[in-house]
């Protein structure tokens, strides 16, 4: 999969307003309220990532989880990153419903 241009990245971020372009990645921080909430969220993300065969970098700080998505094989951001970001956003909306 080919790397997206800066313009393509910015256009796709308009549809995912909670995600931010940071270097060769897109990133989002999630407030999970508790450590248990963070772990449940990370497990749900892991299942989605395994299904997509695309795995984010995950940082857990008690009640906060930061996901960083980058396609290392393309040395940057690809469509695959945005597909997983959208899937994660769907998980979040289901969790808060």
Biopython code that builds the backbone (N, CA, C, O; Angstrom):
import numpy as np
from Bio.PDB.StructureBuilder import StructureBuilder

atoms = [
    (1, "UNK", "N", (0.854, -1.173, 0.000)),
    (1, "UNK", "CA", (0.000, 0.000, 0.000)),
    (1, "UNK", "C", (0.900, 1.238, 0.000)),
    (1, "UNK", "O", (1.886, 1.299, 0.735)),
    (2, "UNK", "N", (0.554, 2.209, -0.822)),
    (2, "UNK", "CA", (1.414, 3.386, -0.942)),
    (2, "UNK", "C", (1.105, 4.427, 0.131)),
    (2, "UNK", "O", (-0.014, 4.537, 0.633)),
    (3, "UNK", "N", (2.137, 5.172, 0.451)),
    (3, "UNK", "CA", (2.053, 6.231, 1.452)),
    (3, "UNK", "C", (1.199, 7.371, 0.919)),
    (3, "UNK", "O", (1.270, 7.712, -0.261)),
    (4, "UNK", "N", (0.393, 7.958, 1.793)),
    (4, "UNK", "CA", (-0.463, 9.087, 1.421)),
    (4, "UNK", "C", (0.327, 10.390, 1.455)),
    (4, "UNK", "O", (1.282, 10.533, 2.219)),
    (5, "UNK", "N", (-0.082, 11.329, 0.623)),
    (5, "UNK", "CA", (0.523, 12.666, 0.642)),
    (5, "UNK", "C", (-0.041, 13.452, 1.822)),
    (5, "UNK", "O", (-1.045, 13.065, 2.420)),
    (6, "UNK", "N", (0.605, 14.534, 2.140)),
    (6, "UNK", "CA", (0.133, 15.409, 3.233)),
    (6, "UNK", "C", (-1.302, 15.878, 2.964)),
    (6, "UNK", "O", (-2.130, 15.904, 3.873)),
    (7, "UNK", "N", (-1.585, 16.241, 1.730)),
    (7, "UNK", "CA", (-2.923, 16.719, 1.372)),
    (7, "UNK", "C", (-3.956, 15.603, 1.552)),
    (7, "UNK", "O", (-5.057, 15.851, 2.044)),
    (8, "UNK", "N", (-3.610, 14.393, 1.160)),
    (8, "UNK", "CA", (-4.519, 13.254, 1.335)),
    (8, "UNK", "C", (-4.756, 12.960, 2.814)),
    (8, "UNK", "O", (-5.873, 12.640, 3.221)),
    (9, "UNK", "N", (-3.707, 13.069, 3.605)),
    (9, "UNK", "CA", (-3.831, 12.846, 5.055)),
    (9, "UNK", "C", (-4.767, 13.882, 5.662)),
    (9, "UNK", "O", (-5.676, 13.533, 6.414)),
    (10, "UNK", "N", (-4.553, 15.141, 5.343)),
    (10, "UNK", "CA", (-5.382, 16.214, 5.910)),
    (10, "UNK", "C", (-6.842, 16.062, 5.484)),
    (10, "UNK", "O", (-7.745, 16.319, 6.281)),
    (11, "UNK", "N", (-7.083, 15.652, 4.247)),
    (11, "UNK", "CA", (-8.457, 15.449, 3.777)),
    (11, "UNK", "C", (-9.124, 14.318, 4.560)),
    (11, "UNK", "O", (-10.291, 14.432, 4.935)),
    (12, "UNK", "N", (-8.403, 13.241, 4.808)),
    (12, "UNK", "CA", (-8.980, 12.110, 5.543)),
    (12, "UNK", "C", (-9.199, 12.446, 7.014)),
    (12, "UNK", "O", (-10.144, 11.955, 7.631)),
    (13, "UNK", "N", (-8.324, 13.284, 7.581)),
    (13, "UNK", "CA", (-8.486, 13.685, 8.980)),
    (13, "UNK", "C", (-9.737, 14.524, 9.208)),
    (13, "UNK", "O", (-10.250, 14.579, 10.325)),
    (14, "UNK", "N", (-10.230, 15.172, 8.167)),
    (14, "UNK", "CA", (-11.472, 15.937, 8.307)),
    (14, "UNK", "C", (-12.634, 15.020, 8.680)),
    (14, "UNK", "O", (-13.579, 15.455, 9.338)),
    (15, "UNK", "N", (-12.572, 13.761, 8.267)),
    (15, "UNK", "CA", (-13.624, 12.794, 8.587)),
    (15, "UNK", "C", (-13.387, 12.104, 9.931)),
    (15, "UNK", "O", (-14.268, 11.413, 10.443)),
    (16, "UNK", "N", (-12.204, 12.292, 10.495)),
    (16, "UNK", "CA", (-11.837, 11.706, 11.787)),
    (16, "UNK", "C", (-11.265, 12.814, 12.664)),
    (16, "UNK", "O", (-10.063, 12.830, 12.928)),
    (17, "UNK", "N", (-12.113, 13.748, 13.123)),
    (17, "UNK", "CA", (-11.622, 14.968, 13.766)),
    (17, "UNK", "C", (-10.881, 14.771, 15.090)),
    (17, "UNK", "O", (-10.178, 15.680, 15.533)),
    (18, "UNK", "N", (-11.019, 13.615, 15.728)),
    (18, "UNK", "CA", (-10.329, 13.393, 17.000)),
    (18, "UNK", "C", (-8.908, 12.858, 16.814)),
    (18, "UNK", "O", (-8.147, 12.744, 17.775)),
    (19, "UNK", "N", (-8.563, 12.534, 15.571)),
    (19, "UNK", "CA", (-7.226, 12.035, 15.255)),
    (19, "UNK", "C", (-6.354, 13.191, 14.791)),
    (19, "UNK", "O", (-6.842, 14.160, 14.208)),
    (20, "UNK", "N", (-5.039, 13.076, 15.062)),
    (20, "UNK", "CA", (-4.098, 14.146, 14.729)),
    (20, "UNK", "C", (-2.922, 13.575, 13.951)),
    (20, "UNK", "O", (-2.476, 12.454, 14.195)),
    (21, "UNK", "N", (-2.436, 14.364, 13.021)),
    (21, "UNK", "CA", (-1.248, 13.997, 12.238)),
    (21, "UNK", "C", (-0.032, 14.342, 13.081)),
    (21, "UNK", "O", (0.140, 15.485, 13.505)),
    (22, "UNK", "N", (0.807, 13.345, 13.319)),
    (22, "UNK", "CA", (2.009, 13.562, 14.124)),
    (22, "UNK", "C", (3.165, 12.805, 13.462)),
    (22, "UNK", "O", (3.274, 11.586, 13.597)),
    (23, "UNK", "N", (4.016, 13.530, 12.755)),
    (23, "UNK", "CA", (5.146, 12.898, 12.078)),
    (23, "UNK", "C", (4.676, 11.949, 10.993)),
    (23, "UNK", "O", (3.925, 12.341, 10.099)),
    (24, "UNK", "N", (5.117, 10.696, 11.070)),
    (24, "UNK", "CA", (4.735, 9.667, 10.102)),
    (24, "UNK", "C", (3.572, 8.825, 10.606)),
    (24, "UNK", "O", (3.463, 7.647, 10.264)),
    (25, "UNK", "N", (2.700, 9.423, 11.418)),
    (25, "UNK", "CA", (1.616, 8.657, 12.022)),
    (25, "UNK", "C", (0.396, 9.544, 12.247)),
    (25, "UNK", "O", (0.461, 10.771, 12.158)),
    (26, "UNK", "N", (-0.717, 8.876, 12.541)),
    (26, "UNK", "CA", (-1.883, 9.579, 13.080)),
    (26, "UNK", "C", (-2.071, 9.049, 14.494)),
    (26, "UNK", "O", (-1.723, 7.907, 14.795)),
    (27, "UNK", "N", (-2.622, 9.888, 15.350)),
    (27, "UNK", "CA", (-2.670, 9.560, 16.765)),
    (27, "UNK", "C", (-3.949, 10.081, 17.397)),
    (27, "UNK", "O", (-4.494, 11.107, 16.989)),
    (28, "UNK", "N", (-4.413, 9.355, 18.397)),
    (28, "UNK", "CA", (-5.564, 9.795, 19.170)),
    (28, "UNK", "C", (-5.424, 9.299, 20.596)),
    (28, "UNK", "O", (-4.954, 8.188, 20.842)),
    (29, "UNK", "N", (-5.844, 10.148, 21.539)),
    (29, "UNK", "CA", (-5.844, 9.776, 22.955)),
    (29, "UNK", "C", (-7.287, 9.533, 23.397)),
    (29, "UNK", "O", (-8.200, 10.262, 23.008)),
    (30, "UNK", "N", (-7.473, 8.511, 24.206)),
    (30, "UNK", "CA", (-8.793, 8.114, 24.690)),
    (30, "UNK", "C", (-8.812, 8.159, 26.212)),
    (30, "UNK", "O", (-7.875, 7.697, 26.863)),
    (31, "UNK", "N", (-9.879, 8.717, 26.777)),
    (31, "UNK", "CA", (-10.080, 8.715, 28.220)),
    (31, "UNK", "C", (-10.985, 7.542, 28.550)),
    (31, "UNK", "O", (-12.149, 7.512, 28.151)),
    (32, "UNK", "N", (-10.448, 6.586, 29.273)),
    (32, "UNK", "CA", (-11.185, 5.354, 29.580)),
    (32, "UNK", "C", (-11.682, 5.310, 31.018)),
    (32, "UNK", "O", (-12.186, 4.278, 31.459)),
    (33, "UNK", "N", (-11.553, 6.398, 31.754)),
    (33, "UNK", "CA", (-12.057, 6.601, 33.109)),
    (33, "UNK", "C", (-11.314, 5.821, 34.186)),
    (33, "UNK", "O", (-11.006, 6.384, 35.236)),
    (34, "UNK", "N", (-11.016, 4.544, 33.960)),
    (34, "UNK", "CA", (-10.326, 3.723, 34.957)),
    (34, "UNK", "C", (-9.279, 2.866, 34.260)),
    (34, "UNK", "O", (-9.266, 2.756, 33.034)),
    (35, "UNK", "N", (-8.405, 2.264, 35.051)),
    (35, "UNK", "CA", (-7.421, 1.347, 34.475)),
    (35, "UNK", "C", (-8.116, 0.143, 33.850)),
    (35, "UNK", "O", (-7.739, -0.297, 32.764)),
    (36, "UNK", "N", (-9.133, -0.393, 34.533)),
    (36, "UNK", "CA", (-9.882, -1.520, 33.962)),
    (36, "UNK", "C", (-10.529, -1.131, 32.637)),
    (36, "UNK", "O", (-10.543, -1.918, 31.690)),
    (37, "UNK", "N", (-11.062, 0.083, 32.575)),
    (37, "UNK", "CA", (-11.645, 0.570, 31.323)),
    (37, "UNK", "C", (-10.608, 0.653, 30.217)),
    (37, "UNK", "O", (-10.892, 0.329, 29.064)),
    (38, "UNK", "N", (-9.405, 1.088, 30.571)),
    (38, "UNK", "CA", (-8.319, 1.153, 29.591)),
    (38, "UNK", "C", (-7.982, -0.235, 29.067)),
    (38, "UNK", "O", (-7.794, -0.424, 27.865)),
    (39, "UNK", "N", (-7.907, -1.195, 29.965)),
    (39, "UNK", "CA", (-7.552, -2.549, 29.542)),
    (39, "UNK", "C", (-8.645, -3.170, 28.671)),
    (39, "UNK", "O", (-8.339, -3.853, 27.694)),
    (40, "UNK", "N", (-9.889, -2.944, 29.006)),
    (40, "UNK", "CA", (-10.985, -3.455, 28.173)),
    (40, "UNK", "C", (-10.936, -2.826, 26.779)),
    (40, "UNK", "O", (-11.119, -3.506, 25.769)),
    (41, "UNK", "N", (-10.690, -1.534, 26.746)),
    (41, "UNK", "CA", (-10.600, -0.836, 25.463)),
    (41, "UNK", "C", (-9.435, -1.374, 24.634)),
    (41, "UNK", "O", (-9.588, -1.634, 23.441)),
    (42, "UNK", "N", (-8.283, -1.539, 25.258)),
    (42, "UNK", "CA", (-7.113, -2.054, 24.548)),
    (42, "UNK", "C", (-7.383, -3.454, 24.001)),
    (42, "UNK", "O", (-6.963, -3.773, 22.889)),
    (43, "UNK", "N", (-8.067, -4.282, 24.759)),
    (43, "UNK", "CA", (-8.391, -5.626, 24.272)),
    (43, "UNK", "C", (-9.324, -5.564, 23.061)),
    (43, "UNK", "O", (-9.176, -6.347, 22.123)),
    (44, "UNK", "N", (-10.278, -4.642, 23.079)),
    (44, "UNK", "CA", (-11.178, -4.481, 21.931)),
    (44, "UNK", "C", (-10.396, -3.985, 20.709)),
    (44, "UNK", "O", (-10.632, -4.443, 19.591)),
    (45, "UNK", "N", (-9.469, -3.051, 20.925)),
    (45, "UNK", "CA", (-8.635, -2.549, 19.831)),
    (45, "UNK", "C", (-7.752, -3.678, 19.298)),
    (45, "UNK", "O", (-7.566, -3.802, 18.087)),
    (46, "UNK", "N", (-7.211, -4.492, 20.191)),
    (46, "UNK", "CA", (-6.355, -5.604, 19.762)),
    (46, "UNK", "C", (-7.119, -6.568, 18.863)),
    (46, "UNK", "O", (-6.581, -7.037, 17.860)),
    (47, "UNK", "N", (-8.360, -6.866, 19.212)),
    (47, "UNK", "CA", (-9.171, -7.765, 18.383)),
    (47, "UNK", "C", (-9.400, -7.159, 16.996)),
    (47, "UNK", "O", (-9.285, -7.852, 15.985)),
    (48, "UNK", "N", (-9.722, -5.876, 16.954)),
    (48, "UNK", "CA", (-9.944, -5.195, 15.669)),
    (48, "UNK", "C", (-8.646, -5.130, 14.866)),
    (48, "UNK", "O", (-8.662, -5.318, 13.649)),
    (49, "UNK", "N", (-7.541, -4.869, 15.527)),
    (49, "UNK", "CA", (-6.249, -4.787, 14.848)),
    (49, "UNK", "C", (-5.842, -6.145, 14.283)),
    (49, "UNK", "O", (-5.333, -6.228, 13.166)),
    (50, "UNK", "N", (-6.064, -7.195, 15.043)),
    (50, "UNK", "CA", (-5.752, -8.538, 14.544)),
    (50, "UNK", "C", (-6.611, -8.876, 13.328)),
    (50, "UNK", "O", (-6.122, -9.456, 12.358)),
    (51, "UNK", "N", (-7.879, -8.516, 13.383)),
    (51, "UNK", "CA", (-8.777, -8.782, 12.249)),
    (51, "UNK", "C", (-8.323, -8.027, 10.999)),
    (51, "UNK", "O", (-8.465, -8.526, 9.882)),
    (52, "UNK", "N", (-7.779, -6.829, 11.187)),
    (52, "UNK", "CA", (-7.318, -6.006, 10.069)),
    (52, "UNK", "C", (-5.868, -6.326, 9.674)),
    (52, "UNK", "O", (-5.371, -5.838, 8.659)),
    (53, "UNK", "N", (-5.207, -7.140, 10.480)),
    (53, "UNK", "CA", (-3.785, -7.437, 10.300)),
    (53, "UNK", "C", (-2.975, -6.145, 10.199)),
    (53, "UNK", "O", (-2.090, -6.004, 9.354)),
    (54, "UNK", "N", (-3.307, -5.206, 11.089)),
    (54, "UNK", "CA", (-2.614, -3.913, 11.152)),
    (54, "UNK", "C", (-2.630, -3.482, 12.611)),
    (54, "UNK", "O", (-3.701, -3.311, 13.193)),
    (55, "UNK", "N", (-1.465, -3.307, 13.203)),
    (55, "UNK", "CA", (-1.373, -3.160, 14.649)),
    (55, "UNK", "C", (-0.819, -1.797, 15.055)),
    (55, "UNK", "O", (0.252, -1.394, 14.602)),
    (56, "UNK", "N", (-1.563, -1.087, 15.917)),
    (56, "UNK", "CA", (-1.117, 0.235, 16.360)),
    (56, "UNK", "C", (-0.072, 0.126, 17.466)),
    (56, "UNK", "O", (0.068, -0.910, 18.116)),
    (57, "UNK", "N", (0.650, 1.213, 17.659)),
    (57, "UNK", "CA", (1.444, 1.370, 18.874)),
    (57, "UNK", "C", (0.459, 1.853, 19.931)),
    (57, "UNK", "O", (-0.333, 2.761, 19.681)),
    (58, "UNK", "N", (0.511, 1.242, 21.114)),
    (58, "UNK", "CA", (-0.450, 1.536, 22.179)),
    (58, "UNK", "C", (0.309, 1.954, 23.426)),
    (58, "UNK", "O", (1.222, 1.261, 23.873)),
    (59, "UNK", "N", (-0.081, 3.101, 23.984)),
    (59, "UNK", "CA", (0.485, 3.572, 25.240)),
    (59, "UNK", "C", (-0.652, 3.662, 26.252)),
    (59, "UNK", "O", (-1.677, 4.293, 25.994)),
    (60, "UNK", "N", (-0.461, 3.030, 27.398)),
    (60, "UNK", "CA", (-1.483, 3.040, 28.451)),
    (60, "UNK", "C", (-0.937, 3.813, 29.646)),
    (60, "UNK", "O", (0.124, 3.484, 30.177)),
    (61, "UNK", "N", (-1.660, 4.829, 30.057)),
    (61, "UNK", "CA", (-1.327, 5.613, 31.251)),
    (61, "UNK", "C", (-2.557, 5.633, 32.144)),
    (61, "UNK", "O", (-3.360, 6.565, 32.081)),
    (62, "UNK", "N", (-2.702, 4.635, 32.954)),
    (62, "UNK", "CA", (-3.794, 4.406, 33.872)),
    (62, "UNK", "C", (-5.148, 4.489, 33.174)),
    (62, "UNK", "O", (-5.642, 3.474, 32.684)),
    (63, "UNK", "N", (-5.762, 5.675, 33.116)),
    (63, "UNK", "CA", (-7.095, 5.796, 32.520)),
    (63, "UNK", "C", (-7.073, 6.374, 31.105)),
    (63, "UNK", "O", (-8.125, 6.651, 30.529)),
    (64, "UNK", "N", (-5.885, 6.556, 30.550)),
    (64, "UNK", "CA", (-5.742, 7.108, 29.207)),
    (64, "UNK", "C", (-4.998, 6.125, 28.313)),
    (64, "UNK", "O", (-4.023, 5.493, 28.719)),
    (65, "UNK", "N", (-5.482, 6.019, 27.104)),
    (65, "UNK", "CA", (-4.840, 5.173, 26.106)),
    (65, "UNK", "C", (-4.551, 6.037, 24.878)),
    (65, "UNK", "O", (-5.427, 6.756, 24.398)),
    (66, "UNK", "N", (-3.337, 5.964, 24.384)),
    (66, "UNK", "CA", (-2.973, 6.660, 23.158)),
    (66, "UNK", "C", (-2.674, 5.621, 22.089)),
    (66, "UNK", "O", (-1.867, 4.714, 22.294)),
    (67, "UNK", "N", (-3.336, 5.765, 20.947)),
    (67, "UNK", "CA", (-3.084, 4.897, 19.799)),
    (67, "UNK", "C", (-2.332, 5.694, 18.743)),
    (67, "UNK", "O", (-2.705, 6.820, 18.414)),
    (68, "UNK", "N", (-1.287, 5.105, 18.225)),
    (68, "UNK", "CA", (-0.497, 5.705, 17.164)),
    (68, "UNK", "C", (-0.501, 4.733, 15.993)),
    (68, "UNK", "O", (-0.083, 3.583, 16.126)),
    (69, "UNK", "N", (-0.975, 5.202, 14.850)),
    (69, "UNK", "CA", (-1.099, 4.360, 13.660)),
    (69, "UNK", "C", (-0.144, 4.835, 12.575)),
    (69, "UNK", "O", (-0.123, 6.011, 12.212)),
    (70, "UNK", "N", (0.636, 3.903, 12.072)),
    (70, "UNK", "CA", (1.553, 4.162, 10.972)),
    (70, "UNK", "C", (1.800, 2.845, 10.253)),
    (70, "UNK", "O", (1.831, 1.783, 10.876)),
    (71, "UNK", "N", (1.974, 2.920, 8.957)),
    (71, "UNK", "CA", (2.292, 1.726, 8.178)),
    (71, "UNK", "C", (3.806, 1.653, 8.028)),
    (71, "UNK", "O", (4.389, 2.269, 7.136)),
    (72, "UNK", "N", (4.423, 0.894, 8.912)),
    (72, "UNK", "CA", (5.880, 0.842, 8.951)),
    (72, "UNK", "C", (6.475, 0.330, 7.639)),
    (72, "UNK", "O", (7.555, 0.760, 7.233)),
    (73, "UNK", "N", (5.769, -0.588, 6.981)),
    (73, "UNK", "CA", (6.286, -1.121, 5.715)),
    (73, "UNK", "C", (6.268, -0.075, 4.594)),
    (73, "UNK", "O", (6.988, -0.212, 3.606)),
    (74, "UNK", "N", (5.446, 0.969, 4.748)),
    (74, "UNK", "CA", (5.399, 2.061, 3.769)),
    (74, "UNK", "C", (6.147, 3.292, 4.275)),
    (74, "UNK", "O", (6.242, 4.298, 3.573)),
    (75, "UNK", "N", (6.675, 3.210, 5.491)),
    (75, "UNK", "CA", (7.390, 4.320, 6.123)),
    (75, "UNK", "C", (6.539, 5.581, 6.188)),
    (75, "UNK", "O", (7.006, 6.682, 5.896)),
    (76, "UNK", "N", (5.275, 5.397, 6.579)),
    (76, "UNK", "CA", (4.387, 6.548, 6.711)),
    (76, "UNK", "C", (2.945, 6.127, 6.849)),
    (76, "UNK", "O", (2.653, 5.005, 7.264)),
    (77, "UNK", "N", (2.058, 7.013, 6.508)),
    (77, "UNK", "CA", (0.622, 6.822, 6.693)),
    (77, "UNK", "C", (0.003, 6.341, 5.385)),
    (77, "UNK", "O", (0.253, 6.901, 4.318)),
    (78, "UNK", "N", (-0.813, 5.288, 5.491)),
    (78, "UNK", "CA", (-1.511, 4.744, 4.324)),
    (78, "UNK", "C", (-3.009, 4.672, 4.617)),
    (78, "UNK", "O", (-3.467, 4.979, 5.718)),
    (79, "UNK", "N", (-3.739, 4.262, 3.613)),
    (79, "UNK", "CA", (-5.183, 4.094, 3.765)),
    (79, "UNK", "C", (-5.504, 3.101, 4.890)),
    (79, "UNK", "O", (-6.516, 3.236, 5.578)),
    (80, "UNK", "N", (-4.636, 2.111, 5.064)),
    (80, "UNK", "CA", (-4.828, 1.099, 6.108)),
    (80, "UNK", "C", (-4.923, 1.743, 7.501)),
    (80, "UNK", "O", (-5.690, 1.282, 8.346)),
    (81, "UNK", "N", (-4.148, 2.803, 7.737)),
    (81, "UNK", "CA", (-4.191, 3.497, 9.028)),
    (81, "UNK", "C", (-5.541, 4.168, 9.254)),
    (81, "UNK", "O", (-6.088, 4.135, 10.356)),
    (82, "UNK", "N", (-6.062, 4.771, 8.204)),
    (82, "UNK", "CA", (-7.357, 5.444, 8.337)),
    (82, "UNK", "C", (-8.504, 4.450, 8.488)),
    (82, "UNK", "O", (-9.484, 4.740, 9.173)),
    (83, "UNK", "N", (-8.395, 3.290, 7.861)),
    (83, "UNK", "CA", (-9.430, 2.264, 8.029)),
    (83, "UNK", "C", (-9.463, 1.776, 9.469)),
    (83, "UNK", "O", (-10.538, 1.623, 10.048)),
    (84, "UNK", "N", (-8.287, 1.530, 10.054)),
    (84, "UNK", "CA", (-8.268, 1.088, 11.450)),
    (84, "UNK", "C", (-8.728, 2.203, 12.382)),
    (84, "UNK", "O", (-9.428, 1.930, 13.357)),
    (85, "UNK", "N", (-8.354, 3.447, 12.110)),
    (85, "UNK", "CA", (-8.809, 4.577, 12.930)),
    (85, "UNK", "C", (-10.333, 4.664, 12.921)),
    (85, "UNK", "O", (-10.944, 4.887, 13.966)),
    (86, "UNK", "N", (-10.943, 4.495, 11.769)),
    (86, "UNK", "CA", (-12.405, 4.532, 11.678)),
    (86, "UNK", "C", (-13.023, 3.377, 12.447)),
    (86, "UNK", "O", (-14.057, 3.550, 13.092)),
    (87, "UNK", "N", (-12.409, 2.206, 12.391)),
    (87, "UNK", "CA", (-12.904, 1.049, 13.147)),
    (87, "UNK", "C", (-12.822, 1.328, 14.644)),
    (87, "UNK", "O", (-13.753, 1.016, 15.387)),
    (88, "UNK", "N", (-11.723, 1.907, 15.082)),
    (88, "UNK", "CA", (-11.572, 2.242, 16.504)),
    (88, "UNK", "C", (-12.621, 3.264, 16.918)),
    (88, "UNK", "O", (-13.207, 3.145, 17.993)),
    (89, "UNK", "N", (-12.865, 4.263, 16.084)),
    (89, "UNK", "CA", (-13.898, 5.252, 16.410)),
    (89, "UNK", "C", (-15.270, 4.588, 16.553)),
    (89, "UNK", "O", (-16.070, 5.000, 17.393)),
    (90, "UNK", "N", (-15.542, 3.584, 15.757)),
    (90, "UNK", "CA", (-16.805, 2.835, 15.876)),
    (90, "UNK", "C", (-16.850, 2.102, 17.215)),
    (90, "UNK", "O", (-17.897, 2.066, 17.862)),
    (91, "UNK", "N", (-15.734, 1.521, 17.636)),
    (91, "UNK", "CA", (-15.679, 0.853, 18.943)),
    (91, "UNK", "C", (-15.986, 1.836, 20.063)),
    (91, "UNK", "O", (-16.712, 1.514, 21.003)),
    (92, "UNK", "N", (-15.428, 3.037, 19.956)),
    (92, "UNK", "CA", (-15.632, 4.062, 20.976)),
    (92, "UNK", "C", (-17.093, 4.480, 21.031)),
    (92, "UNK", "O", (-17.656, 4.626, 22.116)),
    (93, "UNK", "N", (-17.710, 4.674, 19.872)),
    (93, "UNK", "CA", (-19.119, 5.114, 19.864)),
    (93, "UNK", "C", (-20.019, 4.011, 20.423)),
    (93, "UNK", "O", (-21.016, 4.317, 21.077)),
    (94, "UNK", "N", (-19.699, 2.750, 20.185)),
    (94, "UNK", "CA", (-20.483, 1.640, 20.761)),
    (94, "UNK", "C", (-20.289, 1.577, 22.258)),
    (94, "UNK", "O", (-21.228, 1.279, 22.995)),
    (95, "UNK", "N", (-19.069, 1.858, 22.721)),
    (95, "UNK", "CA", (-18.748, 1.796, 24.150)),
    (95, "UNK", "C", (-19.487, 2.874, 24.926)),
    (95, "UNK", "O", (-19.901, 2.645, 26.062)),
    (96, "UNK", "N", (-19.656, 4.047, 24.324)),
    (96, "UNK", "CA", (-20.292, 5.165, 25.031)),
    (96, "UNK", "C", (-21.804, 5.207, 24.824)),
    (96, "UNK", "O", (-22.490, 6.048, 25.406)),
    (97, "UNK", "N", (-22.324, 4.301, 23.997)),
    (97, "UNK", "CA", (-23.776, 4.284, 23.749)),
    (97, "UNK", "C", (-24.518, 3.556, 24.848)),
    (97, "UNK", "O", (-25.743, 3.448, 24.799)),
]
sb = StructureBuilder()
sb.init_structure("model")
sb.init_model(0)
sb.init_chain("A")
sb.init_seg("    ")
for serial, (resi, resn, name, xyz) in enumerate(atoms, 1):
    if name == "N":
        sb.init_residue(resn, " ", resi, " ")
    sb.init_atom(name, np.array(xyz, "f"), 0.0, 1.0, " ", f" {name:<3s}", serial, name[0])
structure = sb.get_structure()
